[in-house]
Amino acid sequence: MQTLGVGIIGFGFMGKVHAFDYTSIPIYYDPVPVRTKLVGVAEIDRVRADKAVEQGGFQFGTTDWRELIERDDIHIIDICSPNSAHAEQLLAAMAAGKHIYCDKPLVVGAENMAKVEAALASYTGTAQMALQYRFFPASMRAKQMIDAGILGNIVSFRTSYLHSGSVDPHKPMGWKQLKSEGGGVLQDLGSHALDLTNYLIGPIERVVCDANIIYPTRPNAKGEMMPVEADDIMLMLAKLPNGATGTIEASKLATGAEDEMRFEIHGDKGALRFNCMQPNYLEYYDLSQPESPLGGTRGWTSIACVQRFEKPGGGFPGPKFSIGWIRSHMHSAFNFLQAIAEGTQPHPSLADGLALQRMLAAAQQSSDTGQWVELPREAALRHAVKG
């Protein structure tokens, strides 16, 4: 079986998650589509690079990400760097024909989007975006049920991604509070909420969005008060082609929330709802059930999705053991590796990532102008994901 060398650019929070995925997939999936080994890691300085080697078990560390792309024993480039660095790294990896696994959002700015779109025409590798909320068993089952018409015609929906990480106004700011770095809750959490909504019930046709900065200044690492460039909270109305209207919300000021992605989708035959803080169950309401006598059998039913992944997943630790957040990340990475092995195009692809960026740009335009904005037609494409 083929063994692919992996090079990870950036070993912060997300770099650690992706390293965990590669090393854990052989335990959770039997057989694995391809074997991987962690070859190299790039960090911003020598101290961090050396620590990443020790923590992740890489063969070497470097302060120059280009070294990863230049090496023949690295076949997969995994991009976990700050958003503003993605474009240069992505384009270099594409030019070298590497397989690519890229964290969201894909790139920052219309110019970089155009460069990546042009490079896609000659790109020969396999690439996928890391949008893991598509890969919970509950999310995948929801899509199956929606596509099968079980909910009927969609009439309304709401998706929220709520976090409380920025509630403290004295918390030092980082790059995610800088618009120039691709920061802001619209890009950070809103990208997940918008992608999941569009994936499940899209295409989203148009949006009106309000993205706000609640705390205009924050201290930097030195304690100096600095202006905050990027939004803390955003709320949008979204319309589907059939006229259904829903809300999509993202906030890092949701006091009392932990890391809460949830959706509710209402059709004229039934409804679904899911909250990733209770990730084992997808709730389903069947309008065809009798409501009499005395309520009959009508009401919300909890579908026990738990860890019932399709083979070769689901065997370890077992389908009945409680699932966690990182398991969706692992299945997203498995989907990527499986596509490499089969020579197929995984989704969400780089083209899907570009489409998501156009949707986010339309939402930002709406927030800036206060007007409804039509979404680019290609941005609304929907794709199936294997379970």
Secondary structure by P-SEA (a helix, b strand, c coil): cbbbbbbbccccaaaaaaaaaaaccccccccccbbbbbcccccccaaaaaaaaaaccccccccccccccccccccbbbbcccccaaaaaaaaaaaaccbbbbcccccccaaaaaaaaaacccccbbbbccccccccaaaaaaaaaaaacccccccccccccccccccccccccccccccccccccccaaaaaaaaaaaacccccccbbbbbbbcccbbbcccccbbbbcccccccccccccccccbbbbbbcccccccccccccccccccbbbbbcccccbbbbbbcccccccccccccccccccccccccccccccccccccccaaaaaaaaaaaaaaaaacccccccaaaaaaaaaaaaaaaaaaaccbbbbccccccbbbbbcc
